[in-house]
Amino acid sequence: MGPTPWLLPGAGRPRRAVRAGAAETRSVTTNDDDSEALNTGSADEAPGHEGLPEPCDGSGPPHVDVAGPLPLGGPLPPDYGHELSGLRIVVADQDAAAGGHLAAGLRERGAEWVGETTGMEDFLRMLRDHPADVHVALWHEALEPDPARRVALLDTWLREFPDTAIVLTADRLTSASTLTALRGGAAEVLRRGAQGAEVAAVVRHAYRTHAARHGGAGGERPRMLVVGAHPDDAEIGAGALIHRRVRDGWDITVLVMSRGSFGGDPDRRSQEARHAAEVLGASFDMADFPDGHITDATETVQAIEQVVARVAPDLLLVHSEHDTHQDHRAVHRAALVAGRRVPRVACYQSPSATVNFSPNRFIGVREEDVEAKLEAIRAHRSQSDTRAYLDEGLIRSTARYWGRFTGDAYAEPLEVVRYSAELGRSLV
């Protein structure tokens, strides 16, 4: 899930160096220690600015030596007499004159670069082409007339562009516009006709507020652990989401609890699962519990606990309890105990999920994420020709169906089990 890092950097929590696109393979062992009895309670080198255009007026502020995106949460670069030195900003307003006036004021106040657009597609392209290089985006509410969809878009962008503070601009500051900004997670709201000092103050405050709430380039990468009973479970249930979050800078580990011997040669299935994780950019772990006979007993809980302790996930994804497969239900129950201290837990949909599966969170994904999911599923060659639920048309149409709840072309559904509201973040 937007994308966005939603957890404040945790003091003293382990961090792992993970290369996107390269899976790590570890074995999981079990031990005989009693686990705590508890039921299910609730870059070393920053990217540069290559490819972004020069300041629109051809001049720009005095030179500021910034090797990459400003580290969120850190101080702004030396002022040089300019209030917004070093910041790179996008202004989106369907009224070109109003947007141009606002952009000119930002340049006068020292912004390093200001991009202007009057359309939604160009706005999203600017952010998606350089997601870590745009510090603040000002977006006028008239670009999306429907208030409910406006809130959904802001929430989606909060997760998709975690390094960018979104400022909602409006003709007048009303309770409705303020509530939209609050519900959607915008960092600030700004009156469209605001002048120099006011604009600079709002933008600067939005940048720093967003940094304090969401971490960023100088903070920890969010971590997610996805647990599946068998090879291919995680990819089927959350493959597009995994790929989306890897692209957003998350560290993701896929843990498979069995080698899938009922479905074919266990050695081959293990290799297929490892390759599928590589396709999605996730790290990989595998246990060796008996396929078809996994229980929620102590040894299963302890095996998951070991990975939870090492990964220290901010979010745990696992099968739903509402599933006809006994292994899926057992892994669900064991994971909830093993992940009792994980701040957020949610369940993905399996082909064997029952009609009682009740998603209450829908994560919008893009075409490239669905393609990555399909490629990961193709890695399971021993299964793809024999399992009807792996039909690519079915997988794509299912993602399109869930997309109706987000406004995106595709989505993956989740049942939220635990959500630590005090963290003040979106789920995924």
Residue pairs with C-beta under 8 A, 6 or more apart in sequence:
1 159
1 241
1 244
1 245
1 315
1 361
1 363
1 414
1 426
1 427
1 428
2 155
2 156
2 157
2 158
2 159
2 160
2 161
2 162
2 248
2 363
2 364
2 426
2 428
3 156
3 157
3 158
3 159
3 160
3 161
3 162
3 244
3 245
3 248
3 426
3 428
4 158
4 159
4 160
4 161
4 162
4 214
4 248
4 425
4 426
5 162
5 214
5 215
5 216
5 219
5 221
5 222
5 248
5 249
5 250
5 425
6 159
6 214
6 222
6 314
6 423
6 424
6 425
6 426
6 427
6 428
7 215
7 220
7 222
7 314
7 343
7 423
7 425
8 213
8 215
8 423
9 215
9 219
9 220
10 220
10 312
13 220
13 312
14 310
14 312
15 220
15 221
16 223
16 251
16 283
16 310
16 311
18 24
18 251
18 283
20 246
20 247
20 281
21 246
21 278
21 281
22 278
22 281
23 274
23 275
23 277
23 278
23 282
23 283
23 284
24 283
24 284
25 274
25 284
25 285
25 286
26 284
26 285
27 285
27 286
27 287
28 255
28 285
28 286
28 287
28 288
28 303
28 306
28 307
29 303
29 306
30 287
30 299
30 302
30 303
31 302
33 302
34 298
35 298
35 301
35 302
35 305
35 337
35 338
36 340
38 337
38 340
39 337
40 333
40 336
40 337
40 340
40 417
41 340
41 418
42 418
43 217
45 68
46 67
46 68
46 69
46 71
46 132
46 217
47 68
47 69
47 132
47 133
48 67
48 68
49 66
49 68
49 88
49 113
49 130
49 133
51 129
51 130
52 88
52 113
52 115
52 130
52 133
53 113
53 115
54 60
54 113
55 107
55 112
55 113
55 114
56 103
56 107
56 114
56 115
56 116
57 104
57 107
60 107
60 112
60 113
61 80
61 82
61 85
61 107
61 110
61 111
61 112
62 80
62 82
62 85
64 77
64 78
64 80
64 85
64 86
64 112
66 77
66 86
66 112
68 132
68 133
68 217
69 88
69 132
69 133
69 135
69 163
69 217
70 76
70 77
70 86
70 87
70 135
70 217
71 216
71 217
71 218
72 163
72 207
72 210
72 211
72 214
72 215
72 216
72 217
72 218
72 219
73 211
73 212
73 215
73 216
73 218
73 219
74 211
74 218
76 84
76 85
76 86
76 87
76 204
76 207
77 85
77 86
78 85
79 85
79 110
80 110
81 110
82 109
82 110
82 111
83 109
83 110
83 200
83 201
83 204
84 106
84 109
84 110
84 111
84 112
84 200
84 203
84 204
85 110
85 111
85 112
86 112
87 111
87 112
87 135
87 136
87 203
87 204
87 207
88 111
88 112
88 113
88 114
88 133
88 134
88 135
88 136
89 103
89 106
89 111
89 113
89 114
89 115
89 134
89 135
89 136
89 137
89 138
89 203
90 114
90 115
90 116
90 117
90 123
90 126
90 127
90 134
90 136
90 137
90 138
91 99
91 102
91 103
91 106
91 114
91 115
91 116
91 117
91 137
91 138
92 99
92 116
92 117
92 118
92 119
92 120
92 122
92 123
92 137
92 138
92 139
92 140
92 143
93 99
93 102
93 116
93 118
93 138
93 140
93 142
93 143
93 169
93 192
94 118
94 119
94 140
94 142
94 143
95 118
95 140
95 142
96 116
96 118
98 140
98 192
98 193
99 116
99 117
99 118
99 140
100 116
102 138
102 169
102 192
102 194
102 199
103 114
103 116
105 195
105 196
105 199
105 200
106 114
106 199
106 200
106 203
107 114
108 196
109 196
109 199
109 200
115 126
115 134
117 123
117 126
119 143
120 143
120 144
123 137
123 139
123 143
126 134
127 134
127 137
127 157
127 160
127 161
127 164
128 160
131 160
131 161
131 163
131 164
131 248
132 163
132 217
134 161
134 163
134 164
135 163
135 164
135 165
135 207
136 164
136 165
136 166
136 167
136 187
136 203
136 206
136 207
137 157
137 161
137 164
137 165
137 166
137 167
138 167
138 169
138 190
138 203
139 166
139 167
139 168
139 169
140 168
140 169
140 170
140 192
141 150
141 168
141 169
141 170
141 177
141 180
142 171
144 150
144 153
147 176
147 180
149 407
150 180
150 184
151 180
151 183
151 184
152 184
152 406
152 407
153 184
153 407
154 166
154 168
154 180
154 181
154 183
154 184
154 185
154 186
155 183
155 184
155 185
155 426
156 364
156 406
156 407
156 408
157 164
157 166
158 166
158 184
158 185
158 186
158 214
158 426
159 248
159 426
159 428
160 248
162 214
162 215
162 216
162 248
162 249
163 216
163 217
164 210
165 187
165 188
165 206
165 207
165 209
165 210
165 211
166 184
166 185
166 186
166 187
166 206
167 186
167 187
167 188
167 189
167 190
167 202
167 203
167 206
168 177
168 180
168 181
168 184
168 186
168 188
168 189
168 190
169 189
169 190
169 191
169 192
170 177
170 189
170 190
170 191
170 192
171 191
171 192
171 193
172 191
173 189
173 191
177 189
178 189
180 186
180 189
181 188
181 189
185 426
187 205
187 206
187 207
187 209
187 210
187 213
188 202
188 203
188 205
188 206
188 209
190 199
190 202
190 203
191 198
194 202
210 216
213 424
213 425
214 425
221 249
221 250
221 251
222 245
222 249
222 250
222 251
222 314
222 315
223 250
223 251
223 252
223 253
223 311
223 312
223 313
223 314
223 315
224 242
224 245
224 250
224 251
224 252
224 253
224 313
224 314
224 315
224 316
224 317
224 428
225 252
225 253
225 255
225 307
225 308
225 311
225 313
225 315
225 316
225 317
225 339
225 342
226 234
226 238
226 242
226 252
226 253
226 254
226 255
226 282
226 317
226 318
226 348
227 234
227 255
227 257
227 304
227 316
227 317
227 318
227 319
227 331
227 335
228 234
228 237
228 254
228 255
228 256
228 257
228 318
228 319
228 331
229 256
229 257
229 258
229 294
229 319
229 325
229 327
229 328
229 330
229 331
230 256
230 257
230 258
230 260
230 263
230 291
230 327
231 256
231 258
231 259
231 260
231 263
231 269
231 270
231 272
231 273
231 276
231 380
231 383
232 260
232 272
232 273
232 276
232 377
232 380
232 383
232 390
233 256
233 319
233 328
233 350
234 242
234 254
234 256
234 317
234 348
235 242
235 276
235 280
235 373
235 376
235 377
235 379
235 380
236 350
236 351
236 377
236 389
236 390
236 395
237 317
237 319
237 348
237 349
237 350
237 412
238 317
238 348
238 412
239 276
239 280
239 372
239 373
239 376
239 377
240 365
240 369
240 370
240 372
240 373
240 399
240 410
240 412
241 317
241 348
241 363
241 365
241 369
241 412
241 428
242 252
242 254
242 280
242 281
242 282
243 280
243 281
243 365
243 368
243 369
243 372
243 373
243 376
244 363
244 365
244 366
244 369
245 252
245 428
246 252
246 280
246 281
246 282
247 281
247 369
251 283
251 311
252 280
252 281
252 282
252 283
253 282
253 283
253 284
253 285
253 307
253 311
253 313
254 273
254 277
254 280
254 282
254 283
254 284
254 285
255 285
255 286
255 287
255 304
255 307
256 273
256 284
256 285
256 286
256 287
257 286
257 287
257 289
257 294
257 300
257 303
257 304
257 327
257 331
258 287
258 288
258 289
258 290
258 291
258 294
258 327
259 266
259 267
259 269
259 270
259 286
259 288
259 291
260 266
260 269
260 270
260 273
260 291
261 269
261 290
261 291
262 291
262 292
263 269
263 291
263 382
263 383
264 382
264 383
265 382
266 291
268 382
269 380
269 382
269 383
270 286
272 379
272 380
272 381
272 382
272 383
273 284
273 286
273 379
273 380
274 284
274 286
275 379
276 376
276 377
276 379
276 380
277 283
277 284
277 376
278 284
279 372
279 375
279 376
279 379
280 372
280 373
280 376
285 307
287 303
289 300
289 303
291 327
292 326
292 327
293 327
294 300
294 326
294 327
294 330
294 331
295 330
295 334
296 329
296 330
296 331
296 333
296 334
296 337
297 334
300 330
300 331
300 334
301 334
301 337
301 338
302 338
304 334
304 335
304 338
304 339
305 338
308 316
308 338
308 339
308 341
308 342
313 339
313 342
314 342
314 343
314 344
315 342
315 343
315 344
315 345
315 346
315 427
315 428
316 335
316 339
316 342
316 344
316 345
316 346
317 345
317 346
317 347
317 348
317 414
318 331
318 332
318 335
318 336
318 339
318 345
318 347
318 348
319 325
319 328
319 329
319 331
319 332
319 335
319 347
319 348
319 350
320 328
320 332
320 347
320 348
320 349
320 350
320 353
320 357
320 415
321 329
321 332
321 333
321 347
322 353
322 354
322 356
322 357
322 358
322 415
323 329
323 332
323 350
323 352
323 353
323 354
323 357
324 352
324 353
324 354
325 350
325 352
328 350
328 352
332 347
335 345
336 345
336 417
339 345
342 418
343 418
343 420
343 423
344 416
344 418
344 419
344 420
344 423
344 427
345 416
345 417
345 418
346 361
346 414
346 415
346 416
346 417
346 427
346 428
347 357
347 414
347 415
347 417
348 412
348 413
348 414
349 357
349 359
349 412
349 413
351 389
357 413
357 415
358 415
359 402
359 413
359 414
359 415
360 414
360 415
360 416
361 413
361 414
361 415
361 416
361 427
361 428
362 402
362 403
362 405
362 406
362 411
362 412
362 413
362 414
363 406
363 411
363 412
363 413
363 414
363 427
363 428
364 403
364 406
364 407
364 408
364 410
364 411
365 399
365 408
365 410
365 411
365 412
366 408
366 409
366 410
367 409
367 410
369 410
370 395
370 396
370 399
370 410
373 395
373 399
374 392
374 395
374 396
377 384
377 390
377 392
377 395
378 384
380 390
383 390
384 390
388 394
396 410
399 410
399 411
399 412
400 409
400 410
402 410
402 411
402 412
402 413
403 409
403 410
403 411
405 411
405 413
414 427
414 428
416 427
419 427
